[in-house]
């Protein structure tokens, strides 16, 4: 079963790459990575916090695995090297219809 998986990606500039870091983040925002799309939450001189989403099976996706996958795609396909970490958001929880009226 495929879901839209929402996550936060933190990208940190590697030492010596400060001059190109913003260009790299702009490229990621414009093009996405490995099927994931991104929006900027906050970008500073050497750290970027991005909101991302990707379609996949939530049961099979772990934070470390997603970070490794995205990092690998950036390095192999684009020659972009940044240190990244990922935090997967909890799926939205909705109350069953019979409870929603009580909560409203």
C-alpha angles and dihedrals in degrees: 000000000000122000136177103254114206119203145160118240122201114200120191125195116243116234111276095020097086093113095058099034096094091048090052092051091047089051092050091049092049099042109024123217130259094340094316122119125207144202124193117250096173134343122191131170097287107005132060127191112200133181110223141180133195134173115243147114105293090206091061101041120092126181095243092046093050091048091050092047094050092044091050093049091050093048099042101038103030106021089236117144119191131144109247139181128186135211114193115216119232112256115260112268118215126191117238111261093255091057097041093072091053093049094049 
